[in-house]
Amino acid sequence: MPERPAAVLNLTIDAMSGKIVTGLRDAGVPSLLLKGPVIARRLYRDGEVRPYADCDLLVRRSDLAIAEATVAGLGMLRDNAEERLTPKWERHHSSWRLEERHFDLELHWTLIHVGADPETLWEVCTRDSNAMRVGGVELPTPADPQLALILALHAAQHGVQWNRPQEDLRRAVAVLPPEVWRAAAQVAVELNATRGFAAGLRLIPSGAALAKTLGLPDEPSFEVLLTTGRAGVQALQFDRFLRAPGLVAKARVVLRAAFPSAASMRSRHIAASGHVGLALSYAIQPIRVVRRIGLGVRHWRRARRETNGR
């Protein structure tokens, strides 16, 4: 994505994020801005553009219904189709979109690979929070240890196929001091998220070295193996296919694998950055899927054996 359009899109997302958070506050719902401008300003130098495609807000689980009604009242539409394709163990947010502003919102009540209950997650993630002015509004953002954990879990969520979460994590390992990472490891213990934290770090060489220094275990759960890609990149799609309820839902999983979103294609395949490259990537994507079905089945079974139900 060229830098100028990315910068303009970032400003649009910032302005809408400020509007959404203000609306939530007026409804009595506190929130925490998780990523986007938080990552861009904390880890990227002045003059560097770190694109972000949406706004990620954490709210209390008990406030979720009010929060969803509030954003719907602000004109946003819920992406029910995407949610129906996501197995329960992967669900940690509801998805919303405002088409005319090209603005996507994720309302989180938890984070993937976190075993603690959502109320505990809220208390821990909002502890010692910082403030950042975004879209003309002061927004609460995570303290550095919580941000470090969020970045590692984000990398674990998207795994080996997504470059940007790994680049964010590389920068975080380089920028954040050792005491922050030690504190992040303690936060991971509080949230029962050590396996996801460790697996995310181990996706990059500097993170693997840090995980060793912190004494983190290398015993990922079955779900962590799936999302990181360590079980094979098609094992997660096969798992989603198995868990989809009914033939229609299973067909949707297959279609999503064959025809992912443009943003997903660009993140996974460098050659898809231009219009021609994107079109070619879409043309050969079904072939990629068919060729890897057998691998997905084998890797899924191996992951089951290796984790013994962890």
Contacts in CASP RR format, 6 or more apart in sequence:
PFRMAT RR
TARGET T0000
AUTHOR 0000-0000-0000
METHOD contacts of the structure
MODEL  1
MPERPAAVLNLTIDAMSGKIVTGLRDAGVPSLLLKGPVIARRLYRDGEVR
PYADCDLLVRRSDLAIAEATVAGLGMLRDNAEERLTPKWERHHSSWRLEE
RHFDLELHWTLIHVGADPETLWEVCTRDSNAMRVGGVELPTPADPQLALI
LALHAAQHGVQWNRPQEDLRRAVAVLPPEVWRAAAQVAVELNATRGFAAG
LRLIPSGAALAKTLGLPDEPSFEVLLTTGRAGVQALQFDRFLRAPGLVAK
ARVVLRAAFPSAASMRSRHIAASGHVGLALSYAIQPIRVVRRIGLGVRHW
RRARRETNGR
1 51 0 8 1.000
1 266 0 8 1.000
1 273 0 8 1.000
3 49 0 8 1.000
6 49 0 8 1.000
6 51 0 8 1.000
7 49 0 8 1.000
9 51 0 8 1.000
9 53 0 8 1.000
9 102 0 8 1.000
10 37 0 8 1.000
10 40 0 8 1.000
10 49 0 8 1.000
10 51 0 8 1.000
10 52 0 8 1.000
12 101 0 8 1.000
12 102 0 8 1.000
12 103 0 8 1.000
13 36 0 8 1.000
13 52 0 8 1.000
13 53 0 8 1.000
13 54 0 8 1.000
13 55 0 8 1.000
13 103 0 8 1.000
14 37 0 8 1.000
14 134 0 8 1.000
14 135 0 8 1.000
14 136 0 8 1.000
15 135 0 8 1.000
15 136 0 8 1.000
16 55 0 8 1.000
16 98 0 8 1.000
16 101 0 8 1.000
16 103 0 8 1.000
16 105 0 8 1.000
17 33 0 8 1.000
17 37 0 8 1.000
17 55 0 8 1.000
17 57 0 8 1.000
17 134 0 8 1.000
17 135 0 8 1.000
17 137 0 8 1.000
17 139 0 8 1.000
18 134 0 8 1.000
18 135 0 8 1.000
18 136 0 8 1.000
18 137 0 8 1.000
18 139 0 8 1.000
19 74 0 8 1.000
19 137 0 8 1.000
20 55 0 8 1.000
20 57 0 8 1.000
20 71 0 8 1.000
20 74 0 8 1.000
20 105 0 8 1.000
21 31 0 8 1.000
21 33 0 8 1.000
21 57 0 8 1.000
21 137 0 8 1.000
21 139 0 8 1.000
22 137 0 8 1.000
23 70 0 8 1.000
23 74 0 8 1.000
24 30 0 8 1.000
24 31 0 8 1.000
24 57 0 8 1.000
24 59 0 8 1.000
24 67 0 8 1.000
24 70 0 8 1.000
24 71 0 8 1.000
25 31 0 8 1.000
27 66 0 8 1.000
27 67 0 8 1.000
27 69 0 8 1.000
27 70 0 8 1.000
28 63 0 8 1.000
28 66 0 8 1.000
29 59 0 8 1.000
29 60 0 8 1.000
29 63 0 8 1.000
29 66 0 8 1.000
29 67 0 8 1.000
29 70 0 8 1.000
30 59 0 8 1.000
30 60 0 8 1.000
30 63 0 8 1.000
30 126 0 8 1.000
30 140 0 8 1.000
31 57 0 8 1.000
31 58 0 8 1.000
31 59 0 8 1.000
31 67 0 8 1.000
31 139 0 8 1.000
31 140 0 8 1.000
32 57 0 8 1.000
32 58 0 8 1.000
32 59 0 8 1.000
32 122 0 8 1.000
32 125 0 8 1.000
32 126 0 8 1.000
32 129 0 8 1.000
32 140 0 8 1.000
32 141 0 8 1.000
32 142 0 8 1.000
33 55 0 8 1.000
33 56 0 8 1.000
33 57 0 8 1.000
33 132 0 8 1.000
33 134 0 8 1.000
33 139 0 8 1.000
33 140 0 8 1.000
33 141 0 8 1.000
34 56 0 8 1.000
34 57 0 8 1.000
34 58 0 8 1.000
34 108 0 8 1.000
34 141 0 8 1.000
34 142 0 8 1.000
34 150 0 8 1.000
35 52 0 8 1.000
35 56 0 8 1.000
35 150 0 8 1.000
35 154 0 8 1.000
36 50 0 8 1.000
36 52 0 8 1.000
36 55 0 8 1.000
36 56 0 8 1.000
37 52 0 8 1.000
37 132 0 8 1.000
37 134 0 8 1.000
38 132 0 8 1.000
38 141 0 8 1.000
38 142 0 8 1.000
38 147 0 8 1.000
39 50 0 8 1.000
39 52 0 8 1.000
39 147 0 8 1.000
39 151 0 8 1.000
39 168 0 8 1.000
40 49 0 8 1.000
40 50 0 8 1.000
40 52 0 8 1.000
41 132 0 8 1.000
42 144 0 8 1.000
42 147 0 8 1.000
42 175 0 8 1.000
43 50 0 8 1.000
43 168 0 8 1.000
43 171 0 8 1.000
43 172 0 8 1.000
43 175 0 8 1.000
44 50 0 8 1.000
44 171 0 8 1.000
50 168 0 8 1.000
53 104 0 8 1.000
53 263 0 8 1.000
54 103 0 8 1.000
54 104 0 8 1.000
54 105 0 8 1.000
54 106 0 8 1.000
55 103 0 8 1.000
55 104 0 8 1.000
55 105 0 8 1.000
55 106 0 8 1.000
56 93 0 8 1.000
56 106 0 8 1.000
56 108 0 8 1.000
57 105 0 8 1.000
57 106 0 8 1.000
57 107 0 8 1.000
57 108 0 8 1.000
58 108 0 8 1.000
58 109 0 8 1.000
58 111 0 8 1.000
58 121 0 8 1.000
58 122 0 8 1.000
58 125 0 8 1.000
58 126 0 8 1.000
59 67 0 8 1.000
59 107 0 8 1.000
59 108 0 8 1.000
59 109 0 8 1.000
59 122 0 8 1.000
60 109 0 8 1.000
60 118 0 8 1.000
60 119 0 8 1.000
60 122 0 8 1.000
61 109 0 8 1.000
61 110 0 8 1.000
61 117 0 8 1.000
61 118 0 8 1.000
61 119 0 8 1.000
61 122 0 8 1.000
62 119 0 8 1.000
64 94 0 8 1.000
64 107 0 8 1.000
64 109 0 8 1.000
67 107 0 8 1.000
68 78 0 8 1.000
68 94 0 8 1.000
68 107 0 8 1.000
71 96 0 8 1.000
71 105 0 8 1.000
71 107 0 8 1.000
72 78 0 8 1.000
72 96 0 8 1.000
75 98 0 8 1.000
76 96 0 8 1.000
76 97 0 8 1.000
76 98 0 8 1.000
76 103 0 8 1.000
76 105 0 8 1.000
77 96 0 8 1.000
77 97 0 8 1.000
77 98 0 8 1.000
77 99 0 8 1.000
78 94 0 8 1.000
78 95 0 8 1.000
78 96 0 8 1.000
79 95 0 8 1.000
79 96 0 8 1.000
79 97 0 8 1.000
81 252 0 8 1.000
82 95 0 8 1.000
83 91 0 8 1.000
83 94 0 8 1.000
83 95 0 8 1.000
84 249 0 8 1.000
84 252 0 8 1.000
85 240 0 8 1.000
85 244 0 8 1.000
85 249 0 8 1.000
85 252 0 8 1.000
85 253 0 8 1.000
85 256 0 8 1.000
86 240 0 8 1.000
87 239 0 8 1.000
87 240 0 8 1.000
87 243 0 8 1.000
87 244 0 8 1.000
88 243 0 8 1.000
89 223 0 8 1.000
90 112 0 8 1.000
90 223 0 8 1.000
90 227 0 8 1.000
90 240 0 8 1.000
92 108 0 8 1.000
92 109 0 8 1.000
92 110 0 8 1.000
92 111 0 8 1.000
92 112 0 8 1.000
92 114 0 8 1.000
93 106 0 8 1.000
93 107 0 8 1.000
93 108 0 8 1.000
93 109 0 8 1.000
94 106 0 8 1.000
94 107 0 8 1.000
95 104 0 8 1.000
95 105 0 8 1.000
95 106 0 8 1.000
96 104 0 8 1.000
96 105 0 8 1.000
96 106 0 8 1.000
96 107 0 8 1.000
97 103 0 8 1.000
97 104 0 8 1.000
97 105 0 8 1.000
98 104 0 8 1.000
98 105 0 8 1.000
109 118 0 8 1.000
110 118 0 8 1.000
110 121 0 8 1.000
111 121 0 8 1.000
111 150 0 8 1.000
111 153 0 8 1.000
111 193 0 8 1.000
112 153 0 8 1.000
112 156 0 8 1.000
112 157 0 8 1.000
112 227 0 8 1.000
113 153 0 8 1.000
113 156 0 8 1.000
113 157 0 8 1.000
113 193 0 8 1.000
113 195 0 8 1.000
113 196 0 8 1.000
113 197 0 8 1.000
113 199 0 8 1.000
113 221 0 8 1.000
113 223 0 8 1.000
113 224 0 8 1.000
113 227 0 8 1.000
114 121 0 8 1.000
114 153 0 8 1.000
114 191 0 8 1.000
114 192 0 8 1.000
114 193 0 8 1.000
115 191 0 8 1.000
115 192 0 8 1.000
115 193 0 8 1.000
116 124 0 8 1.000
116 190 0 8 1.000
116 191 0 8 1.000
116 192 0 8 1.000
116 193 0 8 1.000
120 190 0 8 1.000
120 191 0 8 1.000
121 191 0 8 1.000
124 146 0 8 1.000
124 187 0 8 1.000
124 190 0 8 1.000
124 191 0 8 1.000
125 142 0 8 1.000
125 146 0 8 1.000
125 150 0 8 1.000
126 140 0 8 1.000
126 142 0 8 1.000
127 143 0 8 1.000
127 146 0 8 1.000
128 143 0 8 1.000
128 146 0 8 1.000
129 140 0 8 1.000
129 141 0 8 1.000
129 142 0 8 1.000
129 143 0 8 1.000
129 146 0 8 1.000
130 140 0 8 1.000
130 141 0 8 1.000
130 142 0 8 1.000
130 143 0 8 1.000
131 138 0 8 1.000
131 139 0 8 1.000
131 140 0 8 1.000
131 141 0 8 1.000
132 138 0 8 1.000
132 139 0 8 1.000
132 141 0 8 1.000
133 139 0 8 1.000
141 147 0 8 1.000
142 150 0 8 1.000
144 176 0 8 1.000
144 180 0 8 1.000
144 183 0 8 1.000
145 180 0 8 1.000
145 181 0 8 1.000
145 183 0 8 1.000
145 184 0 8 1.000
145 186 0 8 1.000
145 187 0 8 1.000
146 184 0 8 1.000
146 187 0 8 1.000
147 172 0 8 1.000
148 172 0 8 1.000
148 176 0 8 1.000
148 180 0 8 1.000
148 181 0 8 1.000
148 183 0 8 1.000
148 184 0 8 1.000
149 184 0 8 1.000
149 187 0 8 1.000
149 188 0 8 1.000
149 191 0 8 1.000
149 193 0 8 1.000
149 197 0 8 1.000
151 165 0 8 1.000
151 168 0 8 1.000
151 169 0 8 1.000
151 172 0 8 1.000
152 169 0 8 1.000
152 184 0 8 1.000
152 196 0 8 1.000
152 197 0 8 1.000
152 198 0 8 1.000
152 200 0 8 1.000
152 201 0 8 1.000
153 193 0 8 1.000
153 196 0 8 1.000
153 197 0 8 1.000
153 200 0 8 1.000
154 165 0 8 1.000
154 168 0 8 1.000
154 169 0 8 1.000
155 165 0 8 1.000
155 166 0 8 1.000
155 168 0 8 1.000
155 169 0 8 1.000
155 200 0 8 1.000
155 201 0 8 1.000
155 203 0 8 1.000
155 204 0 8 1.000
156 196 0 8 1.000
156 197 0 8 1.000
156 199 0 8 1.000
156 200 0 8 1.000
156 203 0 8 1.000
156 224 0 8 1.000
156 227 0 8 1.000
156 228 0 8 1.000
157 165 0 8 1.000
157 227 0 8 1.000
158 165 0 8 1.000
158 227 0 8 1.000
158 267 0 8 1.000
159 165 0 8 1.000
159 166 0 8 1.000
159 200 0 8 1.000
159 203 0 8 1.000
159 227 0 8 1.000
159 228 0 8 1.000
159 229 0 8 1.000
160 203 0 8 1.000
160 228 0 8 1.000
160 229 0 8 1.000
160 230 0 8 1.000
160 233 0 8 1.000
161 229 0 8 1.000
161 233 0 8 1.000
161 267 0 8 1.000
161 268 0 8 1.000
162 267 0 8 1.000
162 268 0 8 1.000
163 267 0 8 1.000
164 267 0 8 1.000
166 203 0 8 1.000
166 204 0 8 1.000
169 200 0 8 1.000
169 201 0 8 1.000
169 203 0 8 1.000
169 204 0 8 1.000
169 207 0 8 1.000
170 204 0 8 1.000
170 206 0 8 1.000
170 207 0 8 1.000
173 181 0 8 1.000
173 201 0 8 1.000
173 204 0 8 1.000
173 206 0 8 1.000
173 207 0 8 1.000
173 210 0 8 1.000
174 206 0 8 1.000
178 213 0 8 1.000
181 210 0 8 1.000
181 214 0 8 1.000
182 214 0 8 1.000
184 197 0 8 1.000
185 194 0 8 1.000
185 197 0 8 1.000
185 214 0 8 1.000
185 216 0 8 1.000
187 193 0 8 1.000
188 194 0 8 1.000
188 196 0 8 1.000
188 197 0 8 1.000
194 216 0 8 1.000
194 217 0 8 1.000
195 217 0 8 1.000
195 219 0 8 1.000
195 220 0 8 1.000
195 221 0 8 1.000
195 224 0 8 1.000
195 310 0 8 1.000
196 220 0 8 1.000
196 221 0 8 1.000
196 224 0 8 1.000
197 216 0 8 1.000
198 211 0 8 1.000
198 216 0 8 1.000
198 217 0 8 1.000
198 218 0 8 1.000
198 220 0 8 1.000
199 220 0 8 1.000
199 224 0 8 1.000
199 225 0 8 1.000
199 228 0 8 1.000
199 230 0 8 1.000
200 207 0 8 1.000
200 228 0 8 1.000
201 207 0 8 1.000
201 208 0 8 1.000
201 210 0 8 1.000
201 211 0 8 1.000
201 216 0 8 1.000
202 208 0 8 1.000
202 211 0 8 1.000
202 218 0 8 1.000
203 228 0 8 1.000
211 218 0 8 1.000
219 310 0 8 1.000
220 228 0 8 1.000
220 230 0 8 1.000
220 307 0 8 1.000
220 310 0 8 1.000
221 307 0 8 1.000
221 309 0 8 1.000
221 310 0 8 1.000
222 303 0 8 1.000
222 304 0 8 1.000
222 307 0 8 1.000
222 309 0 8 1.000
222 310 0 8 1.000
224 230 0 8 1.000
225 231 0 8 1.000
225 235 0 8 1.000
225 303 0 8 1.000
225 306 0 8 1.000
225 307 0 8 1.000
226 235 0 8 1.000
226 236 0 8 1.000
226 239 0 8 1.000
226 300 0 8 1.000
226 303 0 8 1.000
227 236 0 8 1.000
229 235 0 8 1.000
229 236 0 8 1.000
231 299 0 8 1.000
231 300 0 8 1.000
231 302 0 8 1.000
231 303 0 8 1.000
232 295 0 8 1.000
232 296 0 8 1.000
232 299 0 8 1.000
233 292 0 8 1.000
234 289 0 8 1.000
234 292 0 8 1.000
234 293 0 8 1.000
234 294 0 8 1.000
234 295 0 8 1.000
234 296 0 8 1.000
234 299 0 8 1.000
235 296 0 8 1.000
235 299 0 8 1.000
235 300 0 8 1.000
235 303 0 8 1.000
237 253 0 8 1.000
237 257 0 8 1.000
237 289 0 8 1.000
237 296 0 8 1.000
238 293 0 8 1.000
238 296 0 8 1.000
238 297 0 8 1.000
238 299 0 8 1.000
238 300 0 8 1.000
239 300 0 8 1.000
240 253 0 8 1.000
241 250 0 8 1.000
241 253 0 8 1.000
241 254 0 8 1.000
244 250 0 8 1.000
244 252 0 8 1.000
244 253 0 8 1.000
254 289 0 8 1.000
257 289 0 8 1.000
258 285 0 8 1.000
258 286 0 8 1.000
258 289 0 8 1.000
259 282 0 8 1.000
259 285 0 8 1.000
259 286 0 8 1.000
260 268 0 8 1.000
260 285 0 8 1.000
262 278 0 8 1.000
265 272 0 8 1.000
265 278 0 8 1.000
265 281 0 8 1.000
265 282 0 8 1.000
265 285 0 8 1.000
266 272 0 8 1.000
266 273 0 8 1.000
266 278 0 8 1.000
269 281 0 8 1.000
271 277 0 8 1.000
271 280 0 8 1.000
271 281 0 8 1.000
272 278 0 8 1.000
272 280 0 8 1.000
272 281 0 8 1.000
END
